Amino acid sequence: MGEQNHSSGKELQHRTRAEAPGKKSWPSQAYALGAISNFMSTFLTFPIYKVVFRQQIHAVAMSEAVRQLWHEGPQYFYRGIYPPLLSKTLQGTLLFGTYDSLLCSLSPVGPHSLGHRWTAGLMSGVVEAVALSPFERVQNVLQDGRKQARFPSTFSILKEFNSYGLWGRLSMGYYRGFWPVLVRNSLGSALYFSFKDPIQEGLAEQGLPHWVPALVSGSVNGTITCLILYPLIVLVANMQSHIGWQSMPSLWASAKDVWDTRGRKLLLIYRGGSLVILRSSVTWGLTTAIHDFLQRKSHSKKELKAD
């Protein structure tokens, strides 16, 4: 049974990569279920993220971050969830769809090389950063407990941003901290898509059920990528929590401030990283497993129609 599972998995992957450009399609069902999986993952892991965010902003221990949230009351526990729910739902469709389109343009007939996967992943991360950075910006302001009185809702933040001039809306408002977001997203996507399939194929050779290699591959990729890019995650959170013309330090000043407030110790920069990495592992493992499942069902339906 194990050999049969491995053989069918390899055949499916080969057919997926070798499809002719004219026949290549990305089923709408995959978009929809990918969005649902990201929606659910974000909702379930949001409390973890909020604890981590407090640690990143205030450089406090996990117990202190939990105490702060508990003291503020349950009505604020899911404060700031709407922007990430929307952005992650869009991410689940945009990231995979853009990657697939770019990969087909770079290499219409598979198998795809590491260079093709890296390039397509890098560019899909760029698109993701441009499209979703404003959502993350609003989310980070909402989750900063120091700004609850001044900005009690998403509307109040949008009103503040829209009071700036055109350039101010972009540089000081919606796209504050864009450059580290761009680097983080592009490198993260490149790493994820470059090694997702090799890891999955290696695990499939062990004769495991179809969903296990995808789940483990996504979890491993999410863990490693998050571990490597975590300092950028901290920098983005700190930069995007600032609001107002008088409190906008430059990229270099923000990086220096993060380094100084963490006592110039890399270990303290990674404070809160264990929960972030756990959340990333769970989220990307689930997303990858669902994506693989949808891909298999899609190709099975195509084969039945062809017969």
MITI-442440 format. One line per 2 residues: number of its first residue (from 0); their letters; for each residue x, y negated, z of N, C-alpha, C. Coordinates in Angstrom, 3 decimals. Each point is the difference from the previous one (the first is absolute). Example, Ala and Ser with C-alpha at 12.3 -4.5 7.8 and 13.67 -1.06 7.14 Angstrom:
0) AS) 13.190 5.690 7.800 -0.890 -1.190 0.000 0.900 -1.200 0.000  -0.350 -1.050 -0.720 0.820 -1.190 0.060 -0.770 -1.090 0.730
***
This chain:
0) MG) 0.842 1.214 0.000 -0.842 -1.214 0.000 0.866 -1.249 0.000  1.123 0.042 0.760 0.888 -1.157 0.053 0.584 -0.300 -1.357
2) EQ) 0.438 1.060 -0.744 0.580 -0.223 -1.314 -1.029 -0.543 -0.971  -1.243 0.448 0.134 -1.056 -0.478 -0.881 -0.274 -1.471 0.240
4) NH) -0.031 -0.432 1.270 -0.219 -1.399 0.323 1.108 -0.869 -0.562  1.241 0.466 0.152 1.145 -0.774 -0.474 -0.047 -0.136 -1.515
6) SS) -0.317 1.124 -0.691 -0.030 -0.019 -1.463 -1.059 -0.939 -0.519  -1.215 0.063 0.576 -1.077 -0.877 -0.479 0.304 -1.448 0.293
8) GK) 0.672 -0.256 1.160 0.359 -1.376 0.330 0.985 -0.568 -0.981  1.024 0.790 -0.373 1.005 -0.469 -0.948 -0.616 -0.226 -1.373
10) EL) -0.912 0.893 -0.392 -0.647 -0.166 -1.296 -0.826 -1.276 -0.040  -0.699 -0.300 1.107 -0.805 -1.211 0.064 0.884 -1.229 -0.099
12) QH) 1.108 -0.016 0.737 0.892 -1.140 -0.024 0.598 -0.192 -1.386  0.324 1.113 -0.685 0.565 -0.111 -1.341 -1.021 -0.562 -0.972
14) RT) -1.247 0.481 0.093 -1.037 -0.512 -0.890 -0.244 -1.471 0.262  0.003 -0.407 1.273 -0.251 -1.393 0.344 1.036 -0.914 -0.622
16) RA) 1.257 0.418 0.004 1.074 -0.861 -0.462 0.181 0.056 -1.506  -0.500 1.050 -0.626 0.252 0.170 -1.423 -1.186 -0.385 -0.863
18) EA) -1.034 -0.561 0.578 -1.163 -0.400 -0.775 0.385 -1.063 -1.010  -0.615 0.044 -1.148 0.267 -1.003 -1.029 -0.537 -1.338 0.441
20) PG) 0.618 -1.109 -0.447 -0.429 -1.319 0.440 -1.457 -0.274 -0.302  -0.473 0.472 -1.144 -1.373 -0.297 -0.371 -1.020 0.715 0.852
22) KK) 0.450 1.092 0.620 -0.918 0.786 0.818 0.137 -0.294 1.478  0.992 -0.816 0.328 0.241 -0.280 1.419 -1.110 -0.873 0.559
24) SW) -0.497 0.380 1.164 -1.060 -0.785 0.621 0.163 0.071 1.505  -0.608 -0.971 0.648 0.048 -0.022 1.473 -1.448 -0.021 0.466
26) PS) -0.532 1.153 0.447 -1.432 0.119 0.257 -0.489 -1.035 1.000  -1.206 -0.510 -0.256 -0.579 -0.970 0.921 -0.231 0.625 1.363
28) QA) -0.223 1.310 0.028 -0.197 0.697 1.275 1.259 -0.101 0.860  1.169 0.064 -0.628 1.249 -0.104 0.756 0.143 -1.383 0.611
30) YA) -0.410 -1.032 -0.752 0.020 -1.357 0.538 -0.907 -0.084 1.229  -1.214 0.525 -0.133 -0.988 -0.131 1.069 0.420 0.769 1.259
32) LG) 0.387 1.260 -0.171 0.368 0.792 1.163 1.328 -0.447 0.597  0.898 -0.513 -0.839 1.235 -0.571 0.524 -0.278 -1.211 0.870
34) AI) -0.969 -0.813 -0.454 -0.385 -1.169 0.787 -0.635 0.416 1.322  -0.844 1.038 -0.041 -0.661 0.475 1.220 1.025 0.545 0.996
36) SN) 0.977 0.751 -0.501 1.004 0.578 0.894 0.828 -1.100 0.663  0.355 -1.032 -0.758 0.750 -1.113 0.584 -0.855 -0.787 0.997
38) FM) -1.274 -0.145 -0.323 -0.920 -0.693 0.895 -0.071 0.718 1.345  -0.196 1.321 -0.043 -0.125 0.765 1.226 1.313 0.024 0.786
40) ST) 1.102 0.153 -0.702 1.303 0.031 0.675 0.271 -1.316 0.711  -0.324 -1.100 -0.664 0.235 -1.317 0.591 -0.871 -0.215 1.227
42) FL) -1.255 0.394 -0.082 -0.915 -0.176 1.125 0.451 0.816 1.203  0.391 1.243 -0.233 0.369 0.885 1.106 1.331 -0.397 0.647
44) TF) 0.916 -0.538 -0.792 1.323 -0.317 0.532 0.161 -1.479 0.355  -1.045 -0.811 -0.169 0.121 -1.430 0.268 0.357 -0.305 1.458
46) PI) -0.581 0.674 0.999 0.406 -0.282 1.385 1.497 0.200 0.227  0.558 1.032 -0.643 1.443 0.220 0.129 0.758 -1.180 -0.598
48) YK) -0.438 -0.423 -1.168 0.684 -1.106 -0.671 -0.064 -1.271 0.832  -1.124 -0.234 0.649 -0.139 -1.229 0.760 0.930 -0.012 1.209
50) VV) 0.167 1.144 0.651 0.957 0.096 1.098 1.410 -0.276 -0.515  0.330 0.578 -1.151 1.321 -0.199 -0.592 0.229 -1.466 -0.352
52) FR) -1.023 -0.641 -0.553 0.117 -1.405 -0.387 0.342 -0.870 1.199  -0.625 0.259 1.141 0.300 -0.761 1.211 1.458 0.207 0.426
54) QQ) 0.480 1.226 -0.146 1.388 0.260 0.340 0.955 -0.755 -0.925  -0.366 -0.063 -1.291 0.838 -0.695 -0.974 0.031 -1.506 0.260
56) IH) -1.129 -0.576 0.392 -0.098 -1.446 0.194 0.596 -0.423 1.334  -0.333 0.714 1.074 0.396 -0.424 1.342 1.205 0.755 0.558
58) AV) 0.481 1.014 -0.750 1.152 0.799 0.445 -0.215 0.574 1.397  -1.177 0.604 0.198 -0.337 0.590 1.299 -0.102 1.510 -0.132
60) AM) -0.035 0.681 1.123 -0.136 1.456 0.006 -1.420 0.396 -0.407  -0.163 1.274 -0.360 -1.307 0.475 -0.440 -1.056 -0.182 1.083
62) SE) 0.360 0.286 1.246 -0.957 -0.117 1.095 -0.486 -1.438 0.162  0.901 -0.973 -0.194 -0.371 -1.403 0.116 -0.909 -0.423 -1.156
64) AV) 0.283 0.503 -1.207 -0.844 -0.314 -1.150 -1.415 0.541 0.202  -0.097 1.227 0.516 -1.315 0.587 0.293 -0.711 -0.804 1.090
66) RQ) 0.746 -0.429 1.010 -0.592 -0.789 1.087 -0.557 -1.316 -0.526  0.717 -0.658 -0.920 -0.479 -1.255 -0.581 -1.332 0.202 -0.722
68) LW) -0.060 1.040 -0.815 -1.225 0.268 -0.752 -1.153 0.359 0.938  0.298 0.764 1.039 -1.038 0.386 0.962 -0.515 -1.222 0.750
70) HE) 0.905 -0.898 0.332 -0.378 -1.214 0.727 -0.886 -0.907 -0.860  0.251 -0.033 -1.299 -0.796 -0.843 -0.892 -1.414 0.530 -0.181
72) GP) -0.181 1.286 0.195 -1.335 0.571 -0.077 -0.232 0.784 -1.277  -0.906 0.979 0.039 -0.264 0.861 -1.164 -0.545 -0.753 -1.201
74) QY) -0.641 -1.166 0.231 -0.554 -0.742 -1.130 1.078 -0.528 -0.933  1.247 -0.047 0.489 1.107 -0.477 -0.829 0.890 1.143 -0.503
76) FY) -0.333 1.236 0.380 0.897 1.102 -0.324 0.093 0.242 -1.507  -1.118 -0.183 -0.706 0.004 0.167 -1.456 -0.005 -1.341 -0.719
78) RG) 0.353 -1.053 0.719 0.138 -1.318 -0.619 1.129 0.063 -1.027  -0.290 -0.470 -1.215 1.002 -0.002 -1.056 -0.012 1.237 -0.874
80) IY) -1.010 0.868 0.168 0.003 1.246 -0.764 -0.505 -0.185 -1.432  -0.829 -1.022 -0.248 -0.602 -0.125 -1.333 1.015 -0.228 -1.111
82) PP) 0.986 -0.892 0.166 0.998 -0.135 -1.067 0.756 1.287 -0.312  0.496 0.757 1.026 0.691 1.239 -0.357 -0.915 1.063 -0.586
84) LL) -1.269 0.046 0.429 -0.932 0.956 -0.598 -0.160 -0.264 -1.490  -0.169 -1.266 -0.342 -0.161 -0.351 -1.404 1.293 0.206 -0.770
86) SK) 1.117 -0.438 0.585 1.279 0.110 -0.711 0.420 1.458 -0.184  -0.214 0.841 1.018 0.384 1.401 -0.120 -0.905 0.756 -0.969
88) TL) -1.259 -0.399 -0.054 -0.896 0.605 -0.978 0.451 -0.342 -1.420  0.371 -1.258 -0.203 0.539 -0.403 -1.297 1.339 0.676 -0.273
90) QG) 0.812 0.134 1.041 1.314 0.622 -0.162 -0.113 1.435 -0.487  -0.976 0.722 0.532 -0.165 1.392 -0.391 -0.307 0.188 -1.469
92) TL) -0.624 -0.999 -0.616 -0.295 0.074 -1.428 1.097 -0.666 -0.834  0.441 -1.165 0.442 0.955 -0.783 -0.783 1.359 0.677 -0.096
94) LF) 0.522 0.477 1.124 1.352 0.547 0.027 0.137 1.222 -0.895  -0.886 0.986 0.175 0.089 1.214 -0.791 -0.358 -0.233 -1.463
96) GT) -1.019 -0.832 -0.233 -0.401 -0.273 -1.374 1.074 -0.731 -0.786  0.617 -1.017 0.613 1.058 -0.749 -0.668 1.211 0.885 -0.250
98) YD) 0.360 0.787 0.985 1.141 0.913 -0.154 -0.226 0.962 -1.158  -1.181 0.585 -0.064 -0.304 0.963 -1.052 0.075 -0.653 -1.383
100) SL) -0.541 -1.203 -0.117 0.015 -0.698 -1.293 1.427 -0.344 -0.425  0.794 -0.494 0.949 1.380 -0.359 -0.311 0.831 1.232 -0.341
102) LC) -0.234 1.096 0.700 0.754 1.218 -0.253 -0.292 0.533 -1.402  -1.253 -0.082 -0.415 -0.371 0.444 -1.339 0.617 -0.901 -1.073
104) SL) 0.120 -1.290 0.306 0.627 -0.919 -0.956 1.496 0.265 -0.121  0.647 0.297 1.115 1.441 0.253 -0.008 0.333 1.357 -0.607
106) SP) -0.846 0.981 0.267 0.256 1.356 -0.469 -1.319 0.675 -0.357  -0.492 -0.240 -1.248 -1.307 0.546 -0.390 -0.097 1.513 0.131
108) VG) 1.097 0.715 -0.228 -0.003 1.461 0.099 0.977 0.416 1.091  -0.513 0.750 1.002 0.843 0.417 1.112 0.946 1.117 -0.376
110) PH) 0.794 0.500 0.956 0.032 -0.421 1.398 0.708 -1.337 0.188  -0.381 -0.709 1.055 0.528 -1.337 0.240 1.268 0.077 0.851
112) SL) 0.978 -0.791 -0.371 1.265 -0.001 0.724 -0.108 -0.816 1.280  1.027 0.127 0.838 0.046 -0.784 1.225 -0.002 -1.493 -0.306
114) GH) 0.717 -0.384 -1.054 0.042 -1.412 -0.396 -1.362 -0.529 -0.407  -0.774 0.804 -0.712 -1.354 -0.402 -0.395 -0.892 -0.175 1.218
116) RW) 0.068 0.961 0.916 -0.835 -0.077 1.198 0.396 -1.187 0.870  1.303 -0.244 0.121 0.479 -1.127 0.798 -0.466 -1.327 -0.589
118) TA) 0.154 -0.158 -1.316 -0.382 -1.250 -0.659 -1.500 -0.252 0.090  -0.796 1.034 -0.282 -1.458 -0.146 0.073 -0.443 -0.299 1.430
120) GL) 0.622 0.672 0.977 -0.326 -0.262 1.401 0.375 -1.402 0.415  1.172 -0.460 -0.433 0.461 -1.348 0.338 -0.964 -1.055 -0.534
122) MS) -0.403 0.150 -1.263 -0.884 -0.996 -0.619 -1.410 0.063 0.588  -0.465 1.196 0.346 -1.330 0.093 0.622 0.016 -0.667 1.367
124) GV) 1.151 0.071 0.693 0.135 -0.694 1.280 -0.020 -1.509 -0.161  0.568 -0.494 -1.093 -0.038 -1.438 -0.290 -1.438 -0.459 -0.207
126) VE) -0.753 0.768 -0.792 -1.404 -0.334 -0.246 -0.789 0.025 1.304  0.271 1.005 0.813 -0.674 0.123 1.297 0.292 -1.206 0.890
128) AV) 1.253 -0.446 0.037 0.379 -1.140 0.838 -0.710 -1.273 -0.439  -0.044 -0.237 -1.296 -0.651 -1.203 -0.526 -1.495 0.008 0.316
130) AL) -0.630 1.161 -0.155 -1.453 0.086 0.167 -0.436 0.008 1.463  0.796 0.608 0.883 -0.474 0.266 1.357 0.661 -0.842 1.085
132) SP) 1.038 -0.749 -0.340 0.683 -0.811 1.013 -0.938 -0.966 0.732  -0.946 -0.657 -0.691 -0.913 -0.905 0.721 -0.827 0.700 1.078
134) FE) -0.404 1.241 -0.250 -0.771 0.742 1.004 0.843 0.255 1.248  1.248 0.395 -0.208 0.882 0.265 1.123 0.277 -1.272 0.789
136) RV) 0.100 -1.119 -0.712 0.242 -1.289 0.649 -1.132 -0.351 0.961  -1.228 0.116 -0.465 -1.161 -0.305 0.841 -0.082 0.977 1.162
138) QN) 0.272 1.267 -0.263 -0.046 1.026 1.041 0.983 -0.308 1.122  1.210 -0.399 -0.348 1.024 -0.247 1.015 -0.317 -1.221 0.857
140) VL) -0.650 -0.999 -0.581 -0.421 -1.153 0.797 -1.108 0.413 0.970  -0.954 0.781 -0.486 -1.118 0.438 0.832 0.456 0.857 1.180
142) QD) 1.044 0.780 -0.211 0.432 0.931 1.041 0.926 -0.628 1.035  0.407 -1.226 -0.230 0.842 -0.698 0.970 -0.882 -0.598 1.083
144) GR) 0.088 0.565 1.202 -0.874 -0.439 1.092 0.160 -1.462 0.362  1.150 -0.605 -0.335 0.234 -1.410 0.320 -0.836 -0.936 -0.845
146) KQ) -0.626 0.517 -1.054 -0.745 -0.855 -0.924 -1.500 0.266 0.009  -0.467 0.757 0.985 -1.418 0.348 0.030 -0.890 -1.220 0.223
148) AR) 0.439 -0.931 0.843 -0.825 -1.177 0.279 -0.076 -0.933 -1.201  1.132 -0.204 -0.661 0.043 -0.925 -1.125 -0.607 0.596 -1.264
150) FP) 0.215 1.314 -0.200 -0.517 0.667 -1.197 -0.787 1.243 0.421  -1.255 -0.175 0.375 -0.794 1.122 0.513 -0.502 0.960 -1.079
152) ST) 0.095 -0.385 -1.270 -0.557 0.839 -1.061 0.821 -0.141 -1.277  -0.280 0.906 -0.947 0.662 -0.062 -1.304 -0.336 -1.306 -0.705
154) FS) -1.246 -0.436 0.114 -0.431 -1.241 -0.662 0.807 -1.196 0.491  0.290 -0.060 1.295 0.754 -1.133 0.533 1.425 -0.037 -0.549
156) IL) 0.573 1.174 -0.240 1.345 0.067 -0.581 -0.030 -0.430 -1.459  -0.982 0.482 -0.736 -0.128 -0.386 -1.413 -0.236 -1.499 -0.132
158) KE) -0.778 -0.552 0.909 -0.253 -1.438 -0.017 1.289 -0.773 0.219  0.844 0.489 0.898 1.295 -0.641 0.256 0.891 0.060 -1.240
160) FN) 0.090 1.168 -0.614 0.834 0.148 -1.195 -0.485 -0.898 -1.134  -1.310 -0.052 -0.192 -0.559 -0.773 -1.106 0.086 -1.507 0.229
162) SY) 0.355 -0.414 1.215 0.177 -1.432 0.260 1.362 -0.492 -0.488  0.907 0.918 -0.349 1.295 -0.378 -0.533 -0.130 -0.343 -1.480
164) GL) 1.048 -0.589 -0.544 0.047 -0.218 -1.443 0.208 1.322 -0.712  0.032 -0.048 -1.336 0.106 1.231 -0.784 1.254 0.782 0.350
166) WG) 1.165 -0.659 0.023 1.239 0.685 0.328 0.002 0.459 1.456  -0.566 -0.817 0.878 -0.066 0.362 1.407 -0.867 1.219 0.241
168) RL) -1.083 0.138 -0.765 -0.862 1.177 0.141 0.772 1.279 -0.291  0.917 -0.078 -0.958 0.781 1.175 -0.372 1.166 0.225 0.950
170) SM) 0.857 -1.015 0.148 1.237 0.185 0.760 -0.217 0.025 1.512  -0.909 -0.830 0.499 -0.250 -0.076 1.439 -1.240 0.777 0.430
172) GY) -0.849 0.307 -0.976 -1.249 0.675 0.316 0.000 1.469 -0.364  -0.605 0.307 -1.150 -0.251 1.391 -0.349 1.263 0.823 -0.243
174) YR) 1.065 -0.637 -0.505 1.206 0.760 -0.348 1.174 -0.327 0.912  -0.276 -0.390 1.224 1.049 -0.174 0.988 0.692 1.352 0.242
176) GF) 1.344 0.036 -0.056 0.733 1.244 0.195 -0.044 0.929 -1.191  -0.236 -0.551 -1.200 -0.192 0.860 -1.174 1.262 0.763 -0.400
178) WP) 1.167 -0.630 0.098 1.213 0.652 -0.496 0.344 1.271 0.774  -0.024 -0.010 1.324 0.224 1.287 0.684 -1.114 1.016 -0.264
180) VL) -1.229 -0.469 -0.229 -1.090 0.909 -0.368 0.300 0.653 -1.346  0.491 -0.808 -0.941 0.321 0.513 -1.336 1.092 1.065 0.062
182) VR) 1.055 -0.281 0.762 1.087 0.968 0.131 -0.492 1.274 0.685  -0.751 -0.165 1.081 -0.501 1.153 0.740 -0.906 0.876 -0.851
184) NS) -0.957 -0.597 -0.688 -0.962 0.773 -0.783 0.629 0.664 -1.218  0.859 -0.736 -0.702 0.600 0.562 -1.208 0.945 1.147 0.336
186) LG) 0.857 -0.175 0.995 0.904 1.072 0.398 -0.767 1.172 0.610  -1.018 -0.302 0.799 -0.791 1.059 0.613 -0.709 0.857 -1.034
188) SA) -0.591 -0.629 -0.996 -0.693 0.745 -1.054 0.982 0.806 -0.841  1.166 -0.599 -0.286 1.010 0.706 -0.786 0.482 1.249 0.729
190) LY) 0.257 -0.127 1.294 0.439 1.153 0.783 -1.085 1.074 0.072  -1.229 -0.429 0.230 -1.104 0.949 0.146 -0.214 0.816 -1.280
192) FS) -0.130 -0.687 -1.129 -0.296 0.702 -1.248 1.214 0.755 -0.546  1.200 -0.423 0.347 1.192 0.689 -0.491 0.147 1.385 0.599
194) FK) -0.358 0.139 1.276 0.275 1.254 0.697 -1.243 0.795 0.382  -1.177 -0.546 -0.298 -1.240 0.702 0.346 -0.095 1.341 -0.729
196) DP) 0.146 -0.007 -1.308 -0.143 1.231 -0.779 1.110 1.019 0.266  1.290 -0.411 0.065 1.036 0.999 0.301 -0.213 0.714 1.337
198) IQ) -0.391 -0.757 1.021 -0.258 0.623 1.308 -1.195 0.937 -0.086  -1.047 -0.451 -0.673 -1.207 0.807 -0.125 0.269 1.286 -0.779
200) EG) 0.777 -0.104 -1.073 0.306 1.186 -0.800 0.868 0.984 0.785  0.942 -0.541 0.788 0.841 0.876 0.810 -0.801 0.771 1.032
202) LA) -0.965 -0.649 0.612 -0.853 0.672 0.991 -0.957 0.982 -0.668  -0.437 -0.315 -1.222 -0.925 0.889 -0.701 0.652 1.339 -0.309
204) EQ) 1.311 0.020 -0.123 0.709 1.248 -0.275 -0.078 0.989 1.167  -0.391 -0.510 1.173 -0.106 0.863 1.176 -1.326 0.746 0.058
206) GL) -0.866 -0.235 -0.989 -1.280 0.696 -0.040 -1.030 -0.521 0.973  0.114 -1.268 0.391 -0.943 -0.593 0.943 -1.302 -0.369 -0.702
208) PH) -1.094 -0.172 0.753 -1.255 -0.477 -0.606 0.228 -1.320 -0.725  -0.813 -0.275 -1.032 0.217 -1.153 -0.868 0.096 -1.318 0.768
210) WV) -0.801 -0.144 1.053 -0.073 -1.290 0.671 1.178 -0.252 0.932  0.698 1.050 0.438 1.096 -0.158 0.958 1.197 -0.740 -0.597
212) PA) 0.510 0.389 -1.185 1.133 -0.738 -0.566 -0.290 -1.480 -0.212  -1.208 -0.321 -0.460 -0.351 -1.404 -0.215 -0.050 -0.765 1.314
214) LV) -0.593 0.620 1.013 -0.105 -0.649 1.311 1.381 -0.246 0.603  0.843 1.020 -0.031 1.337 -0.121 0.585 0.853 -0.969 -0.801
216) SG) -0.100 0.068 -1.332 0.765 -0.910 -0.853 -0.355 -1.452 0.284  -1.289 -0.293 0.088 -0.426 -1.361 0.306 0.443 -0.448 1.378
218) SV) -0.086 0.906 0.976 0.399 -0.341 1.365 1.498 -0.264 0.099  0.798 0.858 -0.637 1.452 -0.166 0.031 0.402 -1.294 -0.698
220) NG) -0.595 -0.259 -1.168 0.305 -1.228 -0.729 -0.398 -1.236 0.792  -1.185 0.045 0.592 -0.463 -1.131 0.797 0.900 -0.259 1.191
222) TI) 0.458 1.074 0.640 0.867 -0.139 1.166 1.349 -0.604 -0.371  0.644 0.571 -1.014 1.328 -0.465 -0.397 -0.046 -1.440 -0.518
224) TC) -0.990 -0.292 -0.840 -0.118 -1.345 -0.562 -0.239 -1.033 1.085  -0.877 0.313 0.931 -0.299 -0.924 1.088 1.216 -0.202 0.893
226) LI) 0.729 1.072 0.251 1.193 -0.091 0.839 1.048 -0.919 -0.636  0.191 0.131 -1.298 0.993 -0.810 -0.700 -0.413 -1.473 -0.053
228) LY) -1.279 -0.253 -0.242 -0.466 -1.365 -0.250 -0.604 -0.678 1.228  0.077 0.643 1.165 -0.655 -0.558 1.183 0.478 -1.406 0.368
230) PL) 1.296 -0.328 -0.093 0.404 -1.383 0.289 -0.724 -1.030 -0.860  -0.274 0.328 -1.254 -0.763 -0.911 -0.860 -1.443 -0.112 0.462
232) IV) -0.551 1.098 0.506 -1.366 -0.025 0.528 -0.090 -0.974 1.175  0.997 0.049 0.887 0.032 -0.910 1.145 0.143 -1.442 -0.465
234) LV) 0.878 -0.239 -0.975 0.214 -1.353 -0.511 -1.275 -0.562 -0.617  -0.689 0.804 -0.786 -1.248 -0.446 -0.630 -1.046 -0.355 1.051
236) AN) -0.155 0.850 1.014 -0.986 -0.259 1.051 0.269 -1.320 0.704  1.266 -0.278 0.282 0.348 -1.247 0.672 -0.174 -1.215 -0.903
238) MQ) 0.399 0.107 -1.249 -0.138 -1.128 -0.929 -1.465 -0.327 -0.259  -0.814 1.042 -0.178 -1.392 -0.235 -0.369 -0.886 -0.359 1.183
240) SH) 0.508 0.113 1.212 -0.798 -0.408 1.157 0.045 -1.508 0.203  0.968 -0.677 -0.623 0.091 -1.463 0.096 -1.059 -0.653 -0.876
242) IG) -0.504 -1.122 0.480 -0.988 -0.733 -0.777 0.105 -1.487 0.339  -0.183 -0.853 -0.990 0.119 -1.444 0.212 1.315 -0.531 -0.536
244) WQ) -0.007 -1.218 -0.460 1.175 -0.596 -0.636 1.177 -0.158 0.962  -0.274 -0.165 1.284 1.062 -0.276 0.957 0.668 1.263 0.539
246) SM) -0.466 1.175 -0.376 0.552 1.234 0.573 0.321 1.020 -1.088  0.693 -0.475 -1.046 0.321 0.861 -1.115 1.507 0.113 -0.204
248) PS) 0.698 0.806 0.789 1.428 0.181 -0.205 0.280 0.703 -1.327  1.176 -0.212 -0.536 0.385 0.609 -1.271 0.202 1.501 0.171
250) LW) 0.221 0.675 -1.128 0.238 1.439 0.035 1.225 0.328 0.850  1.085 -0.725 -0.222 1.223 0.249 0.752 -0.195 -0.313 1.484
252) AS) -0.678 -1.125 0.289 -0.241 -0.376 1.394 -0.888 1.032 0.697  -0.977 0.537 -0.727 -0.881 1.021 0.573 0.766 1.280 0.302
254) AK) 0.858 0.406 -0.935 0.801 1.201 0.205 0.944 -0.184 1.192  0.599 -1.174 0.094 0.911 -0.280 1.113 -0.747 -0.009 1.329
256) DV) -1.218 -0.548 -0.011 -0.805 -0.050 1.220 -0.378 1.404 0.468  -0.385 0.867 -0.950 -0.329 1.389 0.347 1.221 0.695 0.597
258) WD) 1.158 -0.203 -0.605 1.233 0.620 0.471 0.374 -0.494 1.399  -0.150 -1.325 0.217 0.360 -0.585 1.295 -0.957 0.431 1.105
260) TR) -1.318 -0.010 -0.297 -0.980 0.358 1.028 0.067 1.481 0.363  0.590 0.809 -0.866 0.194 1.423 0.304 1.373 0.259 0.616
262) GR) 0.631 -1.076 0.480 1.282 0.153 0.672 1.117 0.435 -0.921  -0.168 -0.256 -1.301 1.000 0.386 -0.996 0.308 1.497 0.053
264) KL) -1.042 0.787 0.258 0.148 1.448 0.065 -0.989 0.657 -0.955  0.528 0.844 -0.870 -0.842 0.677 -0.981 -1.046 0.875 0.681
266) LL) 0.348 0.590 1.131 -0.930 0.866 0.716 -1.250 -0.756 0.424  0.166 -1.264 0.419 -1.149 -0.793 0.424 -0.850 -0.443 -1.182
268) IY) 0.601 -0.147 -1.180 -0.788 -0.301 -1.192 -0.941 1.156 -0.314  0.443 1.210 0.325 -0.815 1.180 -0.257 -0.991 0.285 1.132
270) RG) -0.117 -0.935 0.951 -0.997 0.171 1.061 -1.396 0.003 -0.637  -0.771 0.997 0.308 -1.306 0.162 -0.631 0.063 0.813 -1.272
272) GS) 1.210 0.326 -0.438 0.157 0.729 -1.248 -0.533 1.409 0.037  0.030 0.635 1.174 -0.462 1.388 0.089 -1.475 0.107 -0.384
274) LV) -0.811 -0.934 0.461 -1.427 0.027 -0.343 -0.232 -0.370 -1.456  0.783 -0.953 -0.514 -0.130 -0.380 -1.411 0.328 1.182 -0.896
276) IL) 1.092 0.688 0.340 0.420 1.147 -0.800 -1.027 1.120 0.090  -0.558 0.221 1.186 -1.044 1.009 0.155 -1.217 -0.348 -0.845
278) RS) -0.399 -1.252 0.044 -1.161 -0.441 -0.780 0.273 0.138 -1.495  1.197 -0.380 -0.425 0.365 0.124 -1.408 0.012 1.452 -0.440
280) SV) 0.506 0.873 0.862 0.053 1.420 -0.316 -1.394 0.582 -0.188  -0.896 -0.320 0.922 -1.375 0.518 -0.076 -0.721 -0.566 -1.222
282) TW) 0.126 -1.313 -0.212 -0.714 -0.658 -1.087 0.450 0.513 -1.365  1.308 0.031 -0.226 0.506 0.420 -1.301 -0.133 1.496 -0.216
284) GL) 0.065 0.781 1.071 -0.246 1.429 -0.153 -1.425 0.257 -0.455  -0.948 -0.663 0.619 -1.407 0.157 -0.362 -0.267 -0.498 -1.412
286) TT) 0.534 -1.172 -0.328 -0.211 -0.575 -1.328 0.555 0.906 -1.090  1.211 0.507 0.222 0.626 0.863 -0.999 -0.765 1.303 -0.180
288) AI) -0.459 0.579 1.102 -0.743 1.257 -0.074 -1.317 -0.185 -0.755  -0.716 -1.083 0.281 -1.267 -0.262 -0.685 0.238 -0.266 -1.482
290) HD) 1.044 -0.783 -0.305 0.321 -0.291 -1.396 0.305 1.280 -0.766  0.775 0.893 0.599 0.331 1.262 -0.654 -1.243 0.857 -0.200
292) FL) -0.875 0.012 1.007 -1.238 0.777 -0.092 -0.888 -0.520 -1.137  -0.135 -1.327 -0.087 -0.813 -0.592 -1.057 0.585 0.276 -1.377
294) QR) 1.322 -0.033 -0.100 0.658 0.259 -1.271 -0.262 1.425 -0.466  0.052 0.941 0.928 -0.261 1.400 -0.331 -1.454 0.201 -0.462
296) KS) -0.925 -0.608 0.712 -1.410 0.143 -0.373 -0.259 -0.613 -1.367  0.641 -1.140 -0.268 -0.180 -0.666 -1.281 0.467 0.883 -1.156
298) HS) 1.170 0.606 0.158 0.532 0.847 -1.065 -0.795 1.290 -0.133  -0.540 0.503 1.098 -0.832 1.196 -0.062 -1.267 -0.274 -0.796
300) KK) -0.601 -1.180 0.207 -1.206 -0.362 -0.745 0.302 -0.174 -1.485  1.163 -0.581 -0.303 0.379 -0.173 -1.408 0.175 1.338 -0.688
302) EL) 0.577 0.968 0.716 0.206 1.324 -0.574 -1.321 0.714 -0.241  -0.941 -0.177 0.933 -1.316 0.631 -0.172 -0.735 -0.590 -1.192
304) KA) 0.097 -1.317 -0.184 -0.646 -0.650 -1.128 0.648 0.427 -1.322  1.326 0.169 0.042 0.713 0.394 -1.208 -0.378 1.410 -0.424
306) D) -0.235 0.864 1.018 -0.401 1.391 -0.310 -1.435 0.052 -0.519
***
